Amino acid sequence: MTTLISVYNSDGCVGRCDAKCYSATTAECNCICRGVNHGAGKQRAAANTQQMAEQWIESWQTDHPEAERFFVRKHGRLVQHEQLTLL
């Protein structure tokens, strides 16, 4: 079973989105994705999850303008910024 999103705190896993959600056939969803991936199928749910993660990163960067940009767009996707050391 592929897990797309999982959230942990000091007590362990507090929520996740996996095949129980994206392969669901019932209407109810109590998943960490808040229904975005519910019954969507694995491929669509993976794309949804990528989109959500990028939105979370962009929102965090907007809320923390004083912080160095940790992520940059590369080939249309957000990726971790690579620091280059000049010799």
mmCIF file as gemmi writes it, N, C-alpha and C atoms, coordinates in Angstrom:
data_model
loop_
_atom_site.group_PDB
_atom_site.id
_atom_site.type_symbol
_atom_site.label_atom_id
_atom_site.label_alt_id
_atom_site.label_comp_id
_atom_site.label_asym_id
_atom_site.label_entity_id
_atom_site.label_seq_id
_atom_site.pdbx_PDB_ins_code
_atom_site.Cartn_x
_atom_site.Cartn_y
_atom_site.Cartn_z
_atom_site.occupancy
_atom_site.B_iso_or_equiv
_atom_site.pdbx_formal_charge
_atom_site.auth_seq_id
_atom_site.auth_asym_id
_atom_site.pdbx_PDB_model_num
ATOM 1 N N . MET Axp A 1 ? 0.841 -1.168 0 1 0 ? 1 A 1
ATOM 2 C CA . MET Axp A 1 ? 0 0 0 1 0 ? 1 A 1
ATOM 3 C C . MET Axp A 1 ? 0.892 1.24 0 1 0 ? 1 A 1
ATOM 4 N N . THR Axp A 2 ? 0.726 2.114 -0.961 1 0 ? 2 A 1
ATOM 5 C CA . THR Axp A 2 ? 1.527 3.327 -1.069 1 0 ? 2 A 1
ATOM 6 C C . THR Axp A 2 ? 0.923 4.437 -0.219 1 0 ? 2 A 1
ATOM 7 N N . THR Axp A 3 ? 1.732 5.028 0.651 1 0 ? 3 A 1
ATOM 8 C CA . THR Axp A 3 ? 1.316 6.18 1.435 1 0 ? 3 A 1
ATOM 9 C C . THR Axp A 3 ? 1.761 7.429 0.708 1 0 ? 3 A 1
ATOM 10 N N . LEU Axp A 4 ? 0.83 8.358 0.472 1 0 ? 4 A 1
ATOM 11 C CA . LEU Axp A 4 ? 1.136 9.594 -0.24 1 0 ? 4 A 1
ATOM 12 C C . LEU Axp A 4 ? 1.489 10.733 0.697 1 0 ? 4 A 1
ATOM 13 N N . ILE Axp A 5 ? 0.807 10.816 1.831 1 0 ? 5 A 1
ATOM 14 C CA . ILE Axp A 5 ? 1.058 11.85 2.828 1 0 ? 5 A 1
ATOM 15 C C . ILE Axp A 5 ? 1.025 11.17 4.191 1 0 ? 5 A 1
ATOM 16 N N . SER Axp A 6 ? 1.979 11.527 5.041 1 0 ? 6 A 1
ATOM 17 C CA . SER Axp A 6 ? 1.908 11.072 6.426 1 0 ? 6 A 1
ATOM 18 C C . SER Axp A 6 ? 2.401 12.209 7.313 1 0 ? 6 A 1
ATOM 19 N N . VAL Axp A 7 ? 1.744 12.37 8.45 1 0 ? 7 A 1
ATOM 20 C CA . VAL Axp A 7 ? 2.073 13.426 9.394 1 0 ? 7 A 1
ATOM 21 C C . VAL Axp A 7 ? 2.437 12.773 10.723 1 0 ? 7 A 1
ATOM 22 N N . TYR Axp A 8 ? 3.578 13.193 11.267 1 0 ? 8 A 1
ATOM 23 C CA . TYR Axp A 8 ? 4.082 12.634 12.524 1 0 ? 8 A 1
ATOM 24 C C . TYR Axp A 8 ? 4.296 13.739 13.544 1 0 ? 8 A 1
ATOM 25 N N . ASN Axp A 9 ? 4.133 13.38 14.793 1 0 ? 9 A 1
ATOM 26 C CA . ASN Axp A 9 ? 4.565 14.233 15.89 1 0 ? 9 A 1
ATOM 27 C C . ASN Axp A 9 ? 5.382 13.361 16.834 1 0 ? 9 A 1
ATOM 28 N N . SER Axp A 10 ? 5.66 13.852 18.017 1 0 ? 10 A 1
ATOM 29 C CA . SER Axp A 10 ? 6.504 13.088 18.939 1 0 ? 10 A 1
ATOM 30 C C . SER Axp A 10 ? 5.857 11.774 19.386 1 0 ? 10 A 1
ATOM 31 N N . ASP Axp A 11 ? 4.554 11.64 19.213 1 0 ? 11 A 1
ATOM 32 C CA . ASP Axp A 11 ? 3.865 10.4 19.574 1 0 ? 11 A 1
ATOM 33 C C . ASP Axp A 11 ? 3.801 9.395 18.421 1 0 ? 11 A 1
ATOM 34 N N . GLY Axp A 12 ? 4.233 9.786 17.241 1 0 ? 12 A 1
ATOM 35 C CA . GLY Axp A 12 ? 4.187 8.901 16.078 1 0 ? 12 A 1
ATOM 36 C C . GLY Axp A 12 ? 3.283 9.441 14.986 1 0 ? 12 A 1
ATOM 37 N N . CYS Axp A 13 ? 2.772 8.559 14.15 1 0 ? 13 A 1
ATOM 38 C CA . CYS Axp A 13 ? 1.942 8.95 13.014 1 0 ? 13 A 1
ATOM 39 C C . CYS Axp A 13 ? 0.571 9.418 13.511 1 0 ? 13 A 1
ATOM 40 N N . VAL Axp A 14 ? 0.182 10.616 13.113 1 0 ? 14 A 1
ATOM 41 C CA . VAL Axp A 14 ? -1.118 11.159 13.517 1 0 ? 14 A 1
ATOM 42 C C . VAL Axp A 14 ? -2.105 11.198 12.354 1 0 ? 14 A 1
ATOM 43 N N . GLY Axp A 15 ? -1.643 10.878 11.163 1 0 ? 15 A 1
ATOM 44 C CA . GLY Axp A 15 ? -2.535 10.816 10.014 1 0 ? 15 A 1
ATOM 45 C C . GLY Axp A 15 ? -1.779 10.501 8.742 1 0 ? 15 A 1
ATOM 46 N N . ARG Axp A 16 ? -2.491 9.881 7.793 1 0 ? 16 A 1
ATOM 47 C CA . ARG Axp A 16 ? -1.857 9.589 6.508 1 0 ? 16 A 1
ATOM 48 C C . ARG Axp A 16 ? -2.919 9.429 5.428 1 0 ? 16 A 1
ATOM 49 N N . CYS Axp A 17 ? -2.467 9.511 4.187 1 0 ? 17 A 1
ATOM 50 C CA . CYS Axp A 17 ? -3.317 9.272 3.025 1 0 ? 17 A 1
ATOM 51 C C . CYS Axp A 17 ? -2.676 8.125 2.255 1 0 ? 17 A 1
ATOM 52 N N . ASP Axp A 18 ? -3.432 7.049 2.081 1 0 ? 18 A 1
ATOM 53 C CA . ASP Axp A 18 ? -2.905 5.881 1.407 1 0 ? 18 A 1
ATOM 54 C C . ASP Axp A 18 ? -4 5.244 0.556 1 0 ? 18 A 1
ATOM 55 N N . ALA Axp A 19 ? -3.819 4.012 0.154 1 0 ? 19 A 1
ATOM 56 C CA . ALA Axp A 19 ? -4.763 3.326 -0.741 1 0 ? 19 A 1
ATOM 57 C C . ALA Axp A 19 ? -6.166 3.232 -0.154 1 0 ? 19 A 1
ATOM 58 N N . LYS Axp A 20 ? -6.293 3.228 1.164 1 0 ? 20 A 1
ATOM 59 C CA . LYS Axp A 20 ? -7.629 3.212 1.764 1 0 ? 20 A 1
ATOM 60 C C . LYS Axp A 20 ? -8.426 4.437 1.316 1 0 ? 20 A 1
ATOM 61 N N . CYS Axp A 21 ? -7.727 5.514 1.062 1 0 ? 21 A 1
ATOM 62 C CA . CYS Axp A 21 ? -8.378 6.753 0.618 1 0 ? 21 A 1
ATOM 63 C C . CYS Axp A 21 ? -8.483 6.811 -0.906 1 0 ? 21 A 1
ATOM 64 N N . TYR Axp A 22 ? -7.34 6.786 -1.614 1 0 ? 22 A 1
ATOM 65 C CA . TYR Axp A 22 ? -7.373 7.009 -3.062 1 0 ? 22 A 1
ATOM 66 C C . TYR Axp A 22 ? -8.016 5.876 -3.85 1 0 ? 22 A 1
ATOM 67 N N . SER Axp A 23 ? -8.203 4.711 -3.219 1 0 ? 23 A 1
ATOM 68 C CA . SER Axp A 23 ? -8.911 3.61 -3.873 1 0 ? 23 A 1
ATOM 69 C C . SER Axp A 23 ? -10.317 3.417 -3.307 1 0 ? 23 A 1
ATOM 70 N N . ALA Axp A 24 ? -10.77 4.343 -2.487 1 0 ? 24 A 1
ATOM 71 C CA . ALA Axp A 24 ? -12.056 4.211 -1.802 1 0 ? 24 A 1
ATOM 72 C C . ALA Axp A 24 ? -13.24 4.208 -2.77 1 0 ? 24 A 1
ATOM 73 N N . THR Axp A 25 ? -14.259 3.49 -2.375 1 0 ? 25 A 1
ATOM 74 C CA . THR Axp A 25 ? -15.499 3.457 -3.155 1 0 ? 25 A 1
ATOM 75 C C . THR Axp A 25 ? -16.679 3.978 -2.338 1 0 ? 25 A 1
ATOM 76 N N . THR Axp A 26 ? -16.439 4.281 -1.06 1 0 ? 26 A 1
ATOM 77 C CA . THR Axp A 26 ? -17.499 4.848 -0.216 1 0 ? 26 A 1
ATOM 78 C C . THR Axp A 26 ? -17.369 6.37 -0.206 1 0 ? 26 A 1
ATOM 79 N N . ALA Axp A 27 ? -18.415 7.046 0.241 1 0 ? 27 A 1
ATOM 80 C CA . ALA Axp A 27 ? -18.437 8.513 0.2 1 0 ? 27 A 1
ATOM 81 C C . ALA Axp A 27 ? -17.684 9.183 1.341 1 0 ? 27 A 1
ATOM 82 N N . GLU Axp A 28 ? -17.51 8.506 2.466 1 0 ? 28 A 1
ATOM 83 C CA . GLU Axp A 28 ? -16.912 9.137 3.644 1 0 ? 28 A 1
ATOM 84 C C . GLU Axp A 28 ? -15.386 9.096 3.597 1 0 ? 28 A 1
ATOM 85 N N . CYS Axp A 29 ? -14.76 10.238 3.958 1 0 ? 29 A 1
ATOM 86 C CA . CYS Axp A 29 ? -13.3 10.306 4.029 1 0 ? 29 A 1
ATOM 87 C C . CYS Axp A 29 ? -12.885 11.013 5.308 1 0 ? 29 A 1
ATOM 88 N N . ASN Axp A 30 ? -12.057 10.357 6.107 1 0 ? 30 A 1
ATOM 89 C CA . ASN Axp A 30 ? -11.525 10.937 7.335 1 0 ? 30 A 1
ATOM 90 C C . ASN Axp A 30 ? -10.002 11.029 7.253 1 0 ? 30 A 1
ATOM 91 N N . CYS Axp A 31 ? -9.492 11.189 6.075 1 0 ? 31 A 1
ATOM 92 C CA . CYS Axp A 31 ? -8.067 11.124 5.79 1 0 ? 31 A 1
ATOM 93 C C . CYS Axp A 31 ? -7.395 12.486 5.947 1 0 ? 31 A 1
ATOM 94 N N . ILE Axp A 32 ? -6.087 12.483 6.063 1 0 ? 32 A 1
ATOM 95 C CA . ILE Axp A 32 ? -5.292 13.697 6.211 1 0 ? 32 A 1
ATOM 96 C C . ILE Axp A 32 ? -5.364 14.594 4.965 1 0 ? 32 A 1
ATOM 97 N N . CYS Axp A 33 ? -5.753 14.046 3.822 1 0 ? 33 A 1
ATOM 98 C CA . CYS Axp A 33 ? -5.876 14.854 2.599 1 0 ? 33 A 1
ATOM 99 C C . CYS Axp A 33 ? -7.157 15.672 2.568 1 0 ? 33 A 1
ATOM 100 N N . ARG Axp A 34 ? -8.035 15.439 3.542 1 0 ? 34 A 1
ATOM 101 C CA . ARG Axp A 34 ? -9.32 16.137 3.648 1 0 ? 34 A 1
ATOM 102 C C . ARG Axp A 34 ? -10.211 15.907 2.431 1 0 ? 34 A 1
ATOM 103 N N . GLY Axp A 35 ? -10.093 14.723 1.854 1 0 ? 35 A 1
ATOM 104 C CA . GLY Axp A 35 ? -10.979 14.341 0.754 1 0 ? 35 A 1
ATOM 105 C C . GLY Axp A 35 ? -10.47 14.637 -0.641 1 0 ? 35 A 1
ATOM 106 N N . VAL Axp A 36 ? -9.347 15.339 -0.763 1 0 ? 36 A 1
ATOM 107 C CA . VAL Axp A 36 ? -8.815 15.695 -2.088 1 0 ? 36 A 1
ATOM 108 C C . VAL Axp A 36 ? -8.497 14.456 -2.918 1 0 ? 36 A 1
ATOM 109 N N . ASN Axp A 37 ? -7.945 13.424 -2.288 1 0 ? 37 A 1
ATOM 110 C CA . ASN Axp A 37 ? -7.546 12.213 -3.001 1 0 ? 37 A 1
ATOM 111 C C . ASN Axp A 37 ? -8.575 11.09 -2.928 1 0 ? 37 A 1
ATOM 112 N N . HIS Axp A 38 ? -9.679 11.318 -2.233 1 0 ? 38 A 1
ATOM 113 C CA . HIS Axp A 38 ? -10.65 10.267 -1.969 1 0 ? 38 A 1
ATOM 114 C C . HIS Axp A 38 ? -11.244 9.69 -3.264 1 0 ? 38 A 1
ATOM 115 N N . GLY Axp A 39 ? -10.964 8.424 -3.505 1 0 ? 39 A 1
ATOM 116 C CA . GLY Axp A 39 ? -11.488 7.723 -4.674 1 0 ? 39 A 1
ATOM 117 C C . GLY Axp A 39 ? -10.893 8.184 -5.996 1 0 ? 39 A 1
ATOM 118 N N . ALA Axp A 40 ? -9.814 8.943 -5.947 1 0 ? 40 A 1
ATOM 119 C CA . ALA Axp A 40 ? -9.234 9.529 -7.162 1 0 ? 40 A 1
ATOM 120 C C . ALA Axp A 40 ? -8.365 8.565 -7.96 1 0 ? 40 A 1
ATOM 121 N N . GLY Axp A 41 ? -7.964 7.455 -7.378 1 0 ? 41 A 1
ATOM 122 C CA . GLY Axp A 41 ? -7.014 6.556 -8.028 1 0 ? 41 A 1
ATOM 123 C C . GLY Axp A 41 ? -5.593 6.987 -7.697 1 0 ? 41 A 1
ATOM 124 N N . LYS Axp A 42 ? -4.671 6.045 -7.747 1 0 ? 42 A 1
ATOM 125 C CA . LYS Axp A 42 ? -3.299 6.299 -7.306 1 0 ? 42 A 1
ATOM 126 C C . LYS Axp A 42 ? -2.604 7.397 -8.108 1 0 ? 42 A 1
ATOM 127 N N . GLN Axp A 43 ? -2.713 7.355 -9.426 1 0 ? 43 A 1
ATOM 128 C CA . GLN Axp A 43 ? -2.011 8.32 -10.272 1 0 ? 43 A 1
ATOM 129 C C . GLN Axp A 43 ? -2.517 9.746 -10.049 1 0 ? 43 A 1
ATOM 130 N N . ARG Axp A 44 ? -3.828 9.938 -10.057 1 0 ? 44 A 1
ATOM 131 C CA . ARG Axp A 44 ? -4.417 11.271 -9.844 1 0 ? 44 A 1
ATOM 132 C C . ARG Axp A 44 ? -4.118 11.757 -8.431 1 0 ? 44 A 1
ATOM 133 N N . ALA Axp A 45 ? -4.197 10.857 -7.449 1 0 ? 45 A 1
ATOM 134 C CA . ALA Axp A 45 ? -3.921 11.222 -6.064 1 0 ? 45 A 1
ATOM 135 C C . ALA Axp A 45 ? -2.458 11.651 -5.887 1 0 ? 45 A 1
ATOM 136 N N . ALA Axp A 46 ? -1.535 10.984 -6.567 1 0 ? 46 A 1
ATOM 137 C CA . ALA Axp A 46 ? -0.12 11.371 -6.495 1 0 ? 46 A 1
ATOM 138 C C . ALA Axp A 46 ? 0.075 12.776 -7.074 1 0 ? 46 A 1
ATOM 139 N N . ALA Axp A 47 ? -0.59 13.085 -8.169 1 0 ? 47 A 1
ATOM 140 C CA . ALA Axp A 47 ? -0.509 14.423 -8.766 1 0 ? 47 A 1
ATOM 141 C C . ALA Axp A 47 ? -1.139 15.457 -7.833 1 0 ? 47 A 1
ATOM 142 N N . ASN Axp A 48 ? -2.283 15.119 -7.233 1 0 ? 48 A 1
ATOM 143 C CA . ASN Axp A 48 ? -2.924 16.024 -6.274 1 0 ? 48 A 1
ATOM 144 C C . ASN Axp A 48 ? -1.995 16.318 -5.102 1 0 ? 48 A 1
ATOM 145 N N . THR Axp A 49 ? -1.333 15.283 -4.607 1 0 ? 49 A 1
ATOM 146 C CA . THR Axp A 49 ? -0.445 15.412 -3.457 1 0 ? 49 A 1
ATOM 147 C C . THR Axp A 49 ? 0.753 16.294 -3.799 1 0 ? 49 A 1
ATOM 148 N N . GLN Axp A 50 ? 1.315 16.127 -4.982 1 0 ? 50 A 1
ATOM 149 C CA . GLN Axp A 50 ? 2.425 16.972 -5.431 1 0 ? 50 A 1
ATOM 150 C C . GLN Axp A 50 ? 1.989 18.434 -5.466 1 0 ? 50 A 1
ATOM 151 N N . GLN Axp A 51 ? 0.802 18.675 -5.995 1 0 ? 51 A 1
ATOM 152 C CA . GLN Axp A 51 ? 0.26 20.028 -6.08 1 0 ? 51 A 1
ATOM 153 C C . GLN Axp A 51 ? 0.052 20.628 -4.683 1 0 ? 51 A 1
ATOM 154 N N . MET Axp A 52 ? -0.511 19.836 -3.767 1 0 ? 52 A 1
ATOM 155 C CA . MET Axp A 52 ? -0.717 20.314 -2.396 1 0 ? 52 A 1
ATOM 156 C C . MET Axp A 52 ? 0.612 20.668 -1.74 1 0 ? 52 A 1
ATOM 157 N N . ALA Axp A 53 ? 1.613 19.815 -1.909 1 0 ? 53 A 1
ATOM 158 C CA . ALA Axp A 53 ? 2.918 20.061 -1.295 1 0 ? 53 A 1
ATOM 159 C C . ALA Axp A 53 ? 3.53 21.353 -1.828 1 0 ? 53 A 1
ATOM 160 N N . GLU Axp A 54 ? 3.423 21.58 -3.116 1 0 ? 54 A 1
ATOM 161 C CA . GLU Axp A 54 ? 3.955 22.815 -3.701 1 0 ? 54 A 1
ATOM 162 C C . GLU Axp A 54 ? 3.216 24.032 -3.169 1 0 ? 54 A 1
ATOM 163 N N . GLN Axp A 55 ? 1.904 23.923 -2.977 1 0 ? 55 A 1
ATOM 164 C CA . GLN Axp A 55 ? 1.133 25.039 -2.425 1 0 ? 55 A 1
ATOM 165 C C . GLN Axp A 55 ? 1.536 25.31 -0.974 1 0 ? 55 A 1
ATOM 166 N N . TRP Axp A 56 ? 1.77 24.253 -0.189 1 0 ? 56 A 1
ATOM 167 C CA . TRP Axp A 56 ? 2.196 24.431 1.194 1 0 ? 56 A 1
ATOM 168 C C . TRP Axp A 56 ? 3.547 25.135 1.248 1 0 ? 56 A 1
ATOM 169 N N . ILE Axp A 57 ? 4.471 24.73 0.383 1 0 ? 57 A 1
ATOM 170 C CA . ILE Axp A 57 ? 5.809 25.332 0.353 1 0 ? 57 A 1
ATOM 171 C C . ILE Axp A 57 ? 5.718 26.806 -0.042 1 0 ? 57 A 1
ATOM 172 N N . GLU Axp A 58 ? 4.96 27.102 -1.096 1 0 ? 58 A 1
ATOM 173 C CA . GLU Axp A 58 ? 4.821 28.489 -1.541 1 0 ? 58 A 1
ATOM 174 C C . GLU Axp A 58 ? 4.156 29.343 -0.466 1 0 ? 58 A 1
ATOM 175 N N . SER Axp A 59 ? 3.168 28.802 0.22 1 0 ? 59 A 1
ATOM 176 C CA . SER Axp A 59 ? 2.494 29.521 1.297 1 0 ? 59 A 1
ATOM 177 C C . SER Axp A 59 ? 3.464 29.797 2.441 1 0 ? 59 A 1
ATOM 178 N N . TRP Axp A 60 ? 4.268 28.813 2.802 1 0 ? 60 A 1
ATOM 179 C CA . TRP Axp A 60 ? 5.244 28.985 3.871 1 0 ? 60 A 1
ATOM 180 C C . TRP Axp A 60 ? 6.242 30.076 3.49 1 0 ? 60 A 1
ATOM 181 N N . GLN Axp A 61 ? 6.704 30.05 2.243 1 0 ? 61 A 1
ATOM 182 C CA . GLN Axp A 61 ? 7.678 31.05 1.81 1 0 ? 61 A 1
ATOM 183 C C . GLN Axp A 61 ? 7.071 32.454 1.814 1 0 ? 61 A 1
ATOM 184 N N . THR Axp A 62 ? 5.802 32.573 1.459 1 0 ? 62 A 1
ATOM 185 C CA . THR Axp A 62 ? 5.119 33.864 1.489 1 0 ? 62 A 1
ATOM 186 C C . THR Axp A 62 ? 4.995 34.364 2.925 1 0 ? 62 A 1
ATOM 187 N N . ASP Axp A 63 ? 4.695 33.452 3.848 1 0 ? 63 A 1
ATOM 188 C CA . ASP Axp A 63 ? 4.537 33.817 5.258 1 0 ? 63 A 1
ATOM 189 C C . ASP Axp A 63 ? 5.865 34.078 5.968 1 0 ? 63 A 1
ATOM 190 N N . HIS Axp A 64 ? 6.973 33.676 5.366 1 0 ? 64 A 1
ATOM 191 C CA . HIS Axp A 64 ? 8.305 33.827 5.973 1 0 ? 64 A 1
ATOM 192 C C . HIS Axp A 64 ? 9.261 34.498 4.986 1 0 ? 64 A 1
ATOM 193 N N . PRO Axp A 65 ? 8.986 35.749 4.602 1 0 ? 65 A 1
ATOM 194 C CA . PRO Axp A 65 ? 9.833 36.413 3.597 1 0 ? 65 A 1
ATOM 195 C C . PRO Axp A 65 ? 11.261 36.654 4.08 1 0 ? 65 A 1
ATOM 196 N N . GLU Axp A 66 ? 11.449 36.661 5.404 1 0 ? 66 A 1
ATOM 197 C CA . GLU Axp A 66 ? 12.782 36.891 5.951 1 0 ? 66 A 1
ATOM 198 C C . GLU Axp A 66 ? 13.686 35.668 5.797 1 0 ? 66 A 1
ATOM 199 N N . ALA Axp A 67 ? 13.097 34.525 5.564 1 0 ? 67 A 1
ATOM 200 C CA . ALA Axp A 67 ? 13.875 33.282 5.448 1 0 ? 67 A 1
ATOM 201 C C . ALA Axp A 67 ? 14.461 33.148 4.051 1 0 ? 67 A 1
ATOM 202 N N . GLU Axp A 68 ? 15.599 32.551 3.987 1 0 ? 68 A 1
ATOM 203 C CA . GLU Axp A 68 ? 16.229 32.256 2.697 1 0 ? 68 A 1
ATOM 204 C C . GLU Axp A 68 ? 15.307 31.328 1.912 1 0 ? 68 A 1
ATOM 205 N N . ARG Axp A 69 ? 15.259 31.498 0.618 1 0 ? 69 A 1
ATOM 206 C CA . ARG Axp A 69 ? 14.41 30.633 -0.206 1 0 ? 69 A 1
ATOM 207 C C . ARG Axp A 69 ? 15.015 29.234 -0.227 1 0 ? 69 A 1
ATOM 208 N N . PHE Axp A 70 ? 14.286 28.298 0.348 1 0 ? 70 A 1
ATOM 209 C CA . PHE Axp A 70 ? 14.766 26.929 0.453 1 0 ? 70 A 1
ATOM 210 C C . PHE Axp A 70 ? 14.426 26.097 -0.779 1 0 ? 70 A 1
ATOM 211 N N . PHE Axp A 71 ? 13.43 26.555 -1.531 1 0 ? 71 A 1
ATOM 212 C CA . PHE Axp A 71 ? 12.982 25.807 -2.693 1 0 ? 71 A 1
ATOM 213 C C . PHE Axp A 71 ? 12.965 26.716 -3.916 1 0 ? 71 A 1
ATOM 214 N N . VAL Axp A 72 ? 13.244 26.147 -5.07 1 0 ? 72 A 1
ATOM 215 C CA . VAL Axp A 72 ? 13.213 26.883 -6.336 1 0 ? 72 A 1
ATOM 216 C C . VAL Axp A 72 ? 12.456 26.047 -7.359 1 0 ? 72 A 1
ATOM 217 N N . ARG Axp A 73 ? 11.96 26.696 -8.395 1 0 ? 73 A 1
ATOM 218 C CA . ARG Axp A 73 ? 11.302 25.975 -9.485 1 0 ? 73 A 1
ATOM 219 C C . ARG Axp A 73 ? 12.361 25.482 -10.449 1 0 ? 73 A 1
ATOM 220 N N . LYS Axp A 74 ? 12.269 24.214 -10.785 1 0 ? 74 A 1
ATOM 221 C CA . LYS Axp A 74 ? 13.2 23.601 -11.73 1 0 ? 74 A 1
ATOM 222 C C . LYS Axp A 74 ? 12.382 22.664 -12.601 1 0 ? 74 A 1
ATOM 223 N N . HIS Axp A 75 ? 12.381 22.909 -13.902 1 0 ? 75 A 1
ATOM 224 C CA . HIS Axp A 75 ? 11.596 22.099 -14.836 1 0 ? 75 A 1
ATOM 225 C C . HIS Axp A 75 ? 10.122 22.07 -14.439 1 0 ? 75 A 1
ATOM 226 N N . GLY Axp A 76 ? 9.613 23.225 -13.952 1 0 ? 76 A 1
ATOM 227 C CA . GLY Axp A 76 ? 8.199 23.332 -13.617 1 0 ? 76 A 1
ATOM 228 C C . GLY Axp A 76 ? 7.798 22.772 -12.271 1 0 ? 76 A 1
ATOM 229 N N . ARG Axp A 77 ? 8.758 22.276 -11.48 1 0 ? 77 A 1
ATOM 230 C CA . ARG Axp A 77 ? 8.442 21.706 -10.164 1 0 ? 77 A 1
ATOM 231 C C . ARG Axp A 77 ? 9.277 22.389 -9.1 1 0 ? 77 A 1
ATOM 232 N N . LEU Axp A 78 ? 8.733 22.432 -7.88 1 0 ? 78 A 1
ATOM 233 C CA . LEU Axp A 78 ? 9.503 22.958 -6.759 1 0 ? 78 A 1
ATOM 234 C C . LEU Axp A 78 ? 10.466 21.89 -6.278 1 0 ? 78 A 1
ATOM 235 N N . VAL Axp A 79 ? 11.717 22.265 -6.159 1 0 ? 79 A 1
ATOM 236 C CA . VAL Axp A 79 ? 12.733 21.344 -5.655 1 0 ? 79 A 1
ATOM 237 C C . VAL Axp A 79 ? 13.558 22.076 -4.603 1 0 ? 79 A 1
ATOM 238 N N . GLN Axp A 80 ? 14.201 21.316 -3.761 1 0 ? 80 A 1
ATOM 239 C CA . GLN Axp A 80 ? 15.034 21.917 -2.718 1 0 ? 80 A 1
ATOM 240 C C . GLN Axp A 80 ? 16.164 22.681 -3.369 1 0 ? 80 A 1
ATOM 241 N N . HIS Axp A 81 ? 16.389 23.903 -2.883 1 0 ? 81 A 1
ATOM 242 C CA . HIS Axp A 81 ? 17.434 24.759 -3.432 1 0 ? 81 A 1
ATOM 243 C C . HIS Axp A 81 ? 18.804 24.147 -3.178 1 0 ? 81 A 1
ATOM 244 N N . GLU Axp A 82 ? 19.596 24.09 -4.195 1 0 ? 82 A 1
ATOM 245 C CA . GLU Axp A 82 ? 20.947 23.554 -4.075 1 0 ? 82 A 1
ATOM 246 C C . GLU Axp A 82 ? 21.905 24.707 -3.85 1 0 ? 82 A 1
ATOM 247 N N . GLN Axp A 83 ? 22.626 24.672 -2.754 1 0 ? 83 A 1
ATOM 248 C CA . GLN Axp A 83 ? 23.591 25.721 -2.499 1 0 ? 83 A 1
ATOM 249 C C . GLN Axp A 83 ? 24.884 25.385 -3.23 1 0 ? 83 A 1
ATOM 250 N N . LEU Axp A 84 ? 25.401 26.362 -3.924 1 0 ? 84 A 1
ATOM 251 C CA . LEU Axp A 84 ? 26.641 26.172 -4.673 1 0 ? 84 A 1
ATOM 252 C C . LEU Axp A 84 ? 27.759 26.934 -3.975 1 0 ? 84 A 1
ATOM 253 N N . THR Axp A 85 ? 28.866 26.292 -3.789 1 0 ? 85 A 1
ATOM 254 C CA . THR Axp A 85 ? 30.021 26.938 -3.185 1 0 ? 85 A 1
ATOM 255 C C . THR Axp A 85 ? 30.994 27.306 -4.287 1 0 ? 85 A 1
ATOM 256 N N . LEU Axp A 86 ? 31.312 28.587 -4.353 1 0 ? 86 A 1
ATOM 257 C CA . LEU Axp A 86 ? 32.278 29.048 -5.356 1 0 ? 86 A 1
ATOM 258 C C . LEU Axp A 86 ? 33.663 28.985 -4.761 1 0 ? 86 A 1
ATOM 259 N N . LEU Axp A 87 ? 34.586 28.421 -5.49 1 0 ? 87 A 1
ATOM 260 C CA . LEU Axp A 87 ? 35.963 28.331 -4.983 1 0 ? 87 A 1
ATOM 261 C C . LEU Axp A 87 ? 36.771 29.517 -5.408 1 0 ? 87 A 1
